[in-house]
Amino acid sequence: MGSSAQKIALVGSLLAALVAAQNARASEQLYPADQTPSDAGVDDPAPQAASDAGVGQMPDLAPADLRVPQVDAGLADIGDATAQSDAGELAASTLRPEATHREAQEIPFARGADVGPGAKSSRQGEDMSVAATAASASPKRLPIFGVMADVGVPDGLNVSLAIRPRKWVRFCGGGGTNSISYGWRTGITLLPFGQGPSASLEYGGYQDGDANALAKKLMGGGFNGSPVLERVGYQYLNAHLGLDFGSRRFVFFIHGGVSVLRGQIHNLDAALAGAGATGTTEVLVRQDPNAKAVGPSVKLGFIGYVW
Amino acid sequence: MKLRLLSAVSVLAALFSGCSFEADLSDVQITQRGLIVPGVPQTTPTSLSSTPTFFSLSSSDVAWAKGMKTDVLIHRVQIAASGSLSTLDFIDCVHVTVAAPSSSEGAIPIMDYERNEEAPSSSVIDVNIPAPVDIATVWSADETVIELQLAGQLPQQDWTVDVTLNLSGKITYKF
């Protein structure tokens, strides 16, 4: 029943909330819940020294991402080493006892020259890119943004942007048609198990349109049209339970439940002209009635997650 | 098991939720034209007299408007002179009731009007009812009778008025 501006503001607020949720999710992937940014870095136990050596500039990367295969000593050891020594003295004091100075010179990061700020910087870039690639290619990350298409009653045919910030929740917003006019819809779906049973709540609306053409198709040529069908529009609220199949890239769903429709009945006076009067009695509808209908509803559709 | 249970609940909810339709009509105007008011013989030229007159609204008369079954309120009553009458200044008091012959409930008073002596001459008595009474019980009967009790220096000959009622109500269907 609100204005178009209110509807746009509602959708905008929804999208803003979803983007914020996505940012939080990305942050969570870099910093797991049990590891703070400083924990994930390599600055302990000698943060300042490590920073001097350049290693401390990679706080976002887990130690495992920075390990060099040939070096048995952990990254923390390198941190200790850089804290204790200048670049040229690093290897002998930090690598395993059997490692010679020559061996140490052959080991990246252990050689004095490589630990210098310039060389370290390029190596650090490589390691970071490797880590980032590994993160983005993680098989556990679900695509978040997708396109949803569905058809049903009273929704009509809708195409929506679907956003899945968590595997158990999905937001959608889009538009469509009911063969009478164009409309919009937004909603939220909860999937407690990530897939399978779902519960949805959606709100949408269709602007006024002429439903006589559709009525003629449905009722045949004998239907001559009705003034009351010249302006048909409504808002609706769906409360659905359903099943969602698939979980990663493609999801097929079938939802059913109850819908509440609200709208105004226009031109009722013209439609009832002559029908509500006999002789000296006259009946007029001076104001368009508000109508509400409650009934079962169903829809099915699919979602293709693209990113 | 959970999947089966939830899908069954979903299907049952859809099947047994049923359908209902409700229309809220905020302003329906029903007009009875040419209502005949019998003339009252006067004993003296200045004597006051009163006469009841009524009209009935049956399902065949007002068709769909009788479908209003709940929250039926009369908000306004207009009585307009018709025929050869040019004014209704001779009416001092009007009392309107609504009743249903088939209902055990008695007549429901709708409005009382008393003419102000300083009121300008008019061919219409227009009364807004600030606190409308719900007449759903008598309106839902097949036949509803609206009775007007008029008092004043009434004409000796029969005369006619148009009576208009402004109602609101709800039409409800359940399937």
HADDOCK unambig.tbl for C-alpha pairs under 7 A between the chains (distance, minus, plus):
assign (segid A and resid 196 and name CA) (segid B and resid 3 and name CA) 6.71 0.50 0.50
assign (segid A and resid 197 and name CA) (segid B and resid 3 and name CA) 6.06 0.50 0.50
assign (segid A and resid 197 and name CA) (segid B and resid 6 and name CA) 6.50 0.50 0.50
assign (segid A and resid 241 and name CA) (segid B and resid 10 and name CA) 5.24 0.50 0.50
assign (segid A and resid 242 and name CA) (segid B and resid 7 and name CA) 6.27 0.50 0.50
assign (segid A and resid 242 and name CA) (segid B and resid 10 and name CA) 6.39 0.50 0.50
assign (segid A and resid 256 and name CA) (segid B and resid 10 and name CA) 6.08 0.50 0.50
assign (segid A and resid 256 and name CA) (segid B and resid 11 and name CA) 6.85 0.50 0.50
assign (segid A and resid 256 and name CA) (segid B and resid 14 and name CA) 6.31 0.50 0.50
assign (segid A and resid 257 and name CA) (segid B and resid 10 and name CA) 6.12 0.50 0.50
assign (segid A and resid 257 and name CA) (segid B and resid 13 and name CA) 5.85 0.50 0.50
assign (segid A and resid 257 and name CA) (segid B and resid 14 and name CA) 4.72 0.50 0.50
assign (segid A and resid 258 and name CA) (segid B and resid 14 and name CA) 6.17 0.50 0.50
assign (segid A and resid 258 and name CA) (segid B and resid 17 and name CA) 6.90 0.50 0.50
assign (segid A and resid 275 and name CA) (segid B and resid 63 and name CA) 6.93 0.50 0.50
assign (segid A and resid 276 and name CA) (segid B and resid 61 and name CA) 6.63 0.50 0.50
assign (segid A and resid 276 and name CA) (segid B and resid 62 and name CA) 4.72 0.50 0.50
assign (segid A and resid 276 and name CA) (segid B and resid 63 and name CA) 4.99 0.50 0.50
assign (segid A and resid 276 and name CA) (segid B and resid 64 and name CA) 6.38 0.50 0.50
assign (segid A and resid 277 and name CA) (segid B and resid 61 and name CA) 5.67 0.50 0.50
assign (segid A and resid 277 and name CA) (segid B and resid 62 and name CA) 5.63 0.50 0.50
assign (segid A and resid 278 and name CA) (segid B and resid 61 and name CA) 5.32 0.50 0.50
assign (segid A and resid 280 and name CA) (segid B and resid 32 and name CA) 5.71 0.50 0.50
assign (segid A and resid 280 and name CA) (segid B and resid 33 and name CA) 5.03 0.50 0.50
assign (segid A and resid 280 and name CA) (segid B and resid 34 and name CA) 6.98 0.50 0.50
assign (segid A and resid 281 and name CA) (segid B and resid 31 and name CA) 5.63 0.50 0.50
assign (segid A and resid 281 and name CA) (segid B and resid 32 and name CA) 4.68 0.50 0.50
assign (segid A and resid 281 and name CA) (segid B and resid 33 and name CA) 6.32 0.50 0.50
assign (segid A and resid 281 and name CA) (segid B and resid 61 and name CA) 6.63 0.50 0.50
assign (segid A and resid 282 and name CA) (segid B and resid 30 and name CA) 5.60 0.50 0.50
assign (segid A and resid 282 and name CA) (segid B and resid 31 and name CA) 5.03 0.50 0.50
assign (segid A and resid 282 and name CA) (segid B and resid 32 and name CA) 6.57 0.50 0.50
assign (segid A and resid 283 and name CA) (segid B and resid 29 and name CA) 5.65 0.50 0.50
assign (segid A and resid 283 and name CA) (segid B and resid 30 and name CA) 4.54 0.50 0.50
assign (segid A and resid 283 and name CA) (segid B and resid 31 and name CA) 6.47 0.50 0.50
assign (segid A and resid 283 and name CA) (segid B and resid 62 and name CA) 6.64 0.50 0.50
assign (segid A and resid 284 and name CA) (segid B and resid 28 and name CA) 5.73 0.50 0.50
assign (segid A and resid 284 and name CA) (segid B and resid 29 and name CA) 4.97 0.50 0.50
assign (segid A and resid 284 and name CA) (segid B and resid 30 and name CA) 6.42 0.50 0.50
assign (segid A and resid 285 and name CA) (segid B and resid 27 and name CA) 6.20 0.50 0.50
assign (segid A and resid 285 and name CA) (segid B and resid 28 and name CA) 4.63 0.50 0.50
assign (segid A and resid 285 and name CA) (segid B and resid 29 and name CA) 6.27 0.50 0.50
assign (segid A and resid 286 and name CA) (segid B and resid 27 and name CA) 5.47 0.50 0.50
assign (segid A and resid 286 and name CA) (segid B and resid 28 and name CA) 5.92 0.50 0.50
assign (segid A and resid 286 and name CA) (segid B and resid 29 and name CA) 6.86 0.50 0.50
assign (segid A and resid 287 and name CA) (segid B and resid 26 and name CA) 6.56 0.50 0.50
assign (segid A and resid 287 and name CA) (segid B and resid 27 and name CA) 5.59 0.50 0.50
assign (segid A and resid 289 and name CA) (segid B and resid 23 and name CA) 6.11 0.50 0.50
assign (segid A and resid 289 and name CA) (segid B and resid 24 and name CA) 5.33 0.50 0.50
assign (segid A and resid 289 and name CA) (segid B and resid 25 and name CA) 4.62 0.50 0.50
assign (segid A and resid 289 and name CA) (segid B and resid 26 and name CA) 6.53 0.50 0.50
assign (segid A and resid 290 and name CA) (segid B and resid 23 and name CA) 5.57 0.50 0.50
assign (segid A and resid 290 and name CA) (segid B and resid 24 and name CA) 5.05 0.50 0.50
assign (segid A and resid 290 and name CA) (segid B and resid 25 and name CA) 6.78 0.50 0.50
assign (segid A and resid 291 and name CA) (segid B and resid 22 and name CA) 5.56 0.50 0.50
assign (segid A and resid 291 and name CA) (segid B and resid 23 and name CA) 4.13 0.50 0.50
assign (segid A and resid 291 and name CA) (segid B and resid 24 and name CA) 6.07 0.50 0.50
assign (segid A and resid 292 and name CA) (segid B and resid 21 and name CA) 5.81 0.50 0.50
assign (segid A and resid 292 and name CA) (segid B and resid 22 and name CA) 5.11 0.50 0.50
assign (segid A and resid 292 and name CA) (segid B and resid 23 and name CA) 6.28 0.50 0.50
assign (segid A and resid 293 and name CA) (segid B and resid 20 and name CA) 5.54 0.50 0.50
assign (segid A and resid 293 and name CA) (segid B and resid 21 and name CA) 4.33 0.50 0.50
assign (segid A and resid 293 and name CA) (segid B and resid 22 and name CA) 6.19 0.50 0.50
assign (segid A and resid 294 and name CA) (segid B and resid 19 and name CA) 5.43 0.50 0.50
assign (segid A and resid 294 and name CA) (segid B and resid 20 and name CA) 5.17 0.50 0.50
assign (segid A and resid 294 and name CA) (segid B and resid 21 and name CA) 6.52 0.50 0.50
assign (segid A and resid 295 and name CA) (segid B and resid 17 and name CA) 6.42 0.50 0.50
assign (segid A and resid 295 and name CA) (segid B and resid 18 and name CA) 5.70 0.50 0.50
assign (segid A and resid 295 and name CA) (segid B and resid 19 and name CA) 4.24 0.50 0.50
assign (segid A and resid 295 and name CA) (segid B and resid 20 and name CA) 6.49 0.50 0.50
assign (segid A and resid 296 and name CA) (segid B and resid 14 and name CA) 4.77 0.50 0.50
assign (segid A and resid 296 and name CA) (segid B and resid 15 and name CA) 6.81 0.50 0.50
assign (segid A and resid 296 and name CA) (segid B and resid 17 and name CA) 6.29 0.50 0.50
assign (segid A and resid 296 and name CA) (segid B and resid 18 and name CA) 6.73 0.50 0.50
assign (segid A and resid 297 and name CA) (segid B and resid 14 and name CA) 6.74 0.50 0.50
